Amino acid sequence: MKIGIIGAGNIGANAAKLFIEAGHDVAIANSRGAETLKDLVSELGEKARAVSVEDAAKFGEVVFVSIPFGKYTSLPAEGFEGKIVIDSNNYYPGRDGNYLELDAGKTTSSELLGNHLKGARIVKGFNTIWFEHLKTQGNKDLPLEARRVIFIAGDDSKAKETVAKLIEEIGFAAVDTGFLHEGGKLQQPDAPVYNKTLTAREAEAILEKE
Ligand SMILES: NC(=O)c1ccc[n+]([C@@H]2O[C@H](COP(=O)([O-])OP(=O)(O)OC[C@H]3O[C@@H](n4cnc5c(N)ncnc54)[C@H](OP(=O)(O)O)[C@@H]3O)[C@@H](O)[C@H]2O)c1
């Protein structure tokens, strides 16, 4: 599969490595331009290329967005129509500034991203896993229920299926927390599962109590 990655930091660069190891092609972008990603791309190998943000969106059947949430309106609103967009961004007011509608619980950061990226099929995912764990805790030899969980949420069930498969291919197990509005809240920084090292089985048990 062709995967565009926007954001080449802790999460974006490590996700790129894992997707490439699983056999996918990656086009990766940051805010400063493709020439600043030369070293990363040479480390990632021939299945990776450095591109502009616009070209990462164009390239990917799936586009993985992993930037500081507060920068989301700097992404182009066009160019994501019909694309599955994985949103790993978390809202941290200290870093991102205050968004009153988020502070009041009226919406979620993923819904705001979805409103901005016209026609994107948003799947919130990879939000609760620390990048060092993303690097090391995938294990394809384990049965799904015993693998480290990566949560997903979204309103498009086909898009969620595609993302769940990608998660399994990199050695994790996807657990669906529901629609973007309610399910997205279950993955936010104040949620009980946030930044917890959980297997899929343990995650399901916690969510059942929610
Ligand atoms: N760190 C974690 O363990 C973790 C875990 C789960 C979720 N998250 C969330 O995932 C997101 C990324 O986290 P991170 O730790 O990977 O951040 P990071 O290491 O600071 O990397 C951020 C990346 O986003 C790029 N970027 C910033 N503004 C951009 C823009 N307007 N357009 C395109 N690219 C832009 C940066 O590129 P430049 O260098 O060119 O600015 C950089 O490559 C955040 O929302 C974070 O809260 C992080």
PDBQT file of the ligand as one rigid body, heavy atoms in Angstrom, charges set to zero:
ROOT
HETATM    1  N1  LIG A 301       5.664  11.397  21.186  1.00  0.00    +0.000 N 
HETATM    2  C1  LIG A 301       4.810  10.417  21.455  1.00  0.00    +0.000 C 
HETATM    3  O1  LIG A 301       5.171   9.408  22.085  1.00  0.00    +0.000 OA
HETATM    4  C2  LIG A 301       3.394  10.534  20.983  1.00  0.00    +0.000 A 
HETATM    5  C3  LIG A 301       2.543   9.439  21.145  1.00  0.00    +0.000 A 
HETATM    6  C4  LIG A 301       1.249   9.490  20.618  1.00  0.00    +0.000 A 
HETATM    7  C5  LIG A 301       0.802  10.628  19.963  1.00  0.00    +0.000 A 
HETATM    8  N2  LIG A 301       1.635  11.708  19.867  1.00  0.00    +0.000 N 
HETATM    9  C6  LIG A 301       1.114  12.893  19.173  1.00  0.00    +0.000 C 
HETATM   10  O2  LIG A 301       1.531  12.770  17.820  1.00  0.00    +0.000 OA
HETATM   11  C7  LIG A 301       1.877  14.043  17.274  1.00  0.00    +0.000 C 
HETATM   12  C8  LIG A 301       3.341  14.031  16.839  1.00  0.00    +0.000 C 
HETATM   13  O3  LIG A 301       4.131  13.775  17.988  1.00  0.00    +0.000 OA
HETATM   14  P1  LIG A 301       5.701  13.593  17.877  1.00  0.00    +0.000 P 
HETATM   15  O4  LIG A 301       6.170  13.272  19.249  1.00  0.00    +0.000 OA
HETATM   16  O5  LIG A 301       6.022  12.698  16.732  1.00  0.00    +0.000 OA
HETATM   17  O6  LIG A 301       6.131  15.092  17.519  1.00  0.00    +0.000 OA
HETATM   18  P2  LIG A 301       7.565  15.641  17.057  1.00  0.00    +0.000 P 
HETATM   19  O7  LIG A 301       8.618  14.637  17.338  1.00  0.00    +0.000 OA
HETATM   20  O8  LIG A 301       7.681  17.005  17.621  1.00  0.00    +0.000 OA
HETATM   21  O9  LIG A 301       7.410  15.740  15.464  1.00  0.00    +0.000 OA
HETATM   22  C9  LIG A 301       6.481  16.592  14.884  1.00  0.00    +0.000 C 
HETATM   23  C10 LIG A 301       6.649  16.527  13.394  1.00  0.00    +0.000 C 
HETATM   24  O10 LIG A 301       5.585  17.289  12.815  1.00  0.00    +0.000 OA
HETATM   25  C11 LIG A 301       6.139  18.121  11.817  1.00  0.00    +0.000 C 
HETATM   26  N3  LIG A 301       5.293  19.296  11.635  1.00  0.00    +0.000 N 
HETATM   27  C12 LIG A 301       5.040  20.284  12.523  1.00  0.00    +0.000 A 
HETATM   28  N4  LIG A 301       4.196  21.175  11.992  1.00  0.00    +0.000 NA
HETATM   29  C13 LIG A 301       3.911  20.737  10.751  1.00  0.00    +0.000 A 
HETATM   30  C14 LIG A 301       3.113  21.215   9.691  1.00  0.00    +0.000 A 
HETATM   31  N5  LIG A 301       2.407  22.335   9.847  1.00  0.00    +0.000 N 
HETATM   32  N6  LIG A 301       3.081  20.529   8.537  1.00  0.00    +0.000 NA
HETATM   33  C15 LIG A 301       3.809  19.396   8.385  1.00  0.00    +0.000 A 
HETATM   34  N7  LIG A 301       4.569  18.869   9.354  1.00  0.00    +0.000 NA
HETATM   35  C16 LIG A 301       4.625  19.538  10.520  1.00  0.00    +0.000 A 
HETATM   36  C17 LIG A 301       7.519  18.469  12.321  1.00  0.00    +0.000 C 
HETATM   37  O11 LIG A 301       8.285  18.901  11.239  1.00  0.00    +0.000 OA
HETATM   38  P3  LIG A 301       9.344  20.095  11.384  1.00  0.00    +0.000 P 
HETATM   39  O12 LIG A 301      10.437  19.524  12.217  1.00  0.00    +0.000 OA
HETATM   40  O13 LIG A 301       9.726  20.401   9.990  1.00  0.00    +0.000 OA
HETATM   41  O14 LIG A 301       8.581  21.216  12.079  1.00  0.00    +0.000 OA
HETATM   42  C18 LIG A 301       7.955  17.109  12.871  1.00  0.00    +0.000 C 
HETATM   43  O15 LIG A 301       8.466  16.315  11.833  1.00  0.00    +0.000 OA
HETATM   44  C19 LIG A 301       1.592  15.057  18.380  1.00  0.00    +0.000 C 
HETATM   45  O16 LIG A 301       0.300  15.590  18.210  1.00  0.00    +0.000 OA
HETATM   46  C20 LIG A 301       1.676  14.218  19.659  1.00  0.00    +0.000 C 
HETATM   47  O17 LIG A 301       0.927  14.769  20.720  1.00  0.00    +0.000 OA
HETATM   48  C21 LIG A 301       2.919  11.677  20.326  1.00  0.00    +0.000 A 
ENDROOT
TORSDOF 0
